[in-house]
Amino acid sequence: MRSSRFFTLKEARLSNNCPECYSNDSLELTFKQNLTESKFHKAITNETACELRCLNCEVQIFPIMWTDDIDRVVDYHKRGLKTKPKSTKLKPITWGILVFVIVVLIATILFATGIISI
């Protein structure tokens, strides 16, 4: 059971015209970063995504439809983006399994060397 979701890093309103409805001041740019989660760990990856949406006509504007002005503004915001560093956090079940394996390994080594006998 591995899930992946994106969390919002930054939202910005653009004053460019929408390529669909030509409305001014209705474009919203959202930057998101990927977070993967499983039973054993949570991890933030370096993968980011950006989405441009018009709030007036409620349409997602894909990069193929961006004008040169929109492209420049998106690049500007992308340069100033502060992403969270790549990290991994182990969950308590993983720590429990690690401790159990280490205890069994130490007991096996002590038994094999003759320090402990049954």
N, C-alpha and C positions, 0 to 999 in steps of 0.2 A: 504494500500500500504506500506508494510514493506519490506525493502530490506536489504540484508546482503552481505557484501563483505569483502575481506581480503586485508590489505595493508602490504607492505613489511617492515619488521623490520631490517633484516640483510641478506646480501648475502655474501657467502664465496666460494672461489675456493678450491677444495680439490685436493691433489696430489696423491690420490689413483687410482688404476686401475678400469676402468669401468667393471662391471660384464658382460656386453653385448659385447662390442667391444674390451675390454682390453686396451683401450687407456689410457695413463697416462696424468695427468694434464688437464682433460677435464670435470671433475665433478663439478657441481655448486650446492651448498646447499643454499636454500632460506627459511627463517623463516618469517611467516606472522601472523598477529593478526587480529581478527574479529572486524568489525565495523558495527553496525546495525543502520539503519536510517528509520524513519517514518515521517509522516507529522508533528508530534508534538515534536520529540526529536531525538538526535543523541547520541549513546552510544558506548563506547569502552568496549568490554568484555575481560575476562581473557583467552578466547579460543585462542590457537595458533596452527599453523600447520607448518610442515616442508615438503619441497619437494626437492628431489634430482634428478637432471637432467644431462644427459650427453650431452655436447655441440658438441661432435664429431658425434655421431650417432643419436642425437636428440631424445632420448628416456627417458621417466621418469622412474627412478629406484625406485621401490616400496620396502618398508622395508623387505619384505620376501626374496628379492634378495640380501640384503646387506651382505657383508662379515663381519667378526669380526673386521677387521681394520676400515672399514667404520663406523660400529656401534660405535666404540670407539671415532672416530673423531667427529661424530655427537653428541654424549653425551658431549664431550668437548665443542663444540660450543654452545650446549644447556645450559650448566652451566654458560657460560659467556653472555648469552642473557639478554638484558635489555628491558623488556616489558614495554609498557606504562601503567600507573595505570588505573584501572577500573574507568570510569567516565560517567556521563550523562549530556548532555547540552540540555536545553529546547529551542525550537524555538520561535520566536516572536508571532506566533499565540497562542501558549500555554500560554505565559505570558499575552496576551490580554484576553484570556478566564478566567484565574485566577483572574485578576483584576476585570473583569466584575462580576464574582461570588462573590467576596469579597464585592464589592459595593452593590450588590443586597442583600447580607446577612446583611450587616450593616444597610441598609435602612429598611429591614424587622424588625430587632431588634429594631431600633429606633421608627418605627411605632407601633410595638406591645407594647412597654413600654410607649407610649403616649408622647414621647419627640417631635415627629413630627406628625402633623395631616394634613389631606388633606381637 
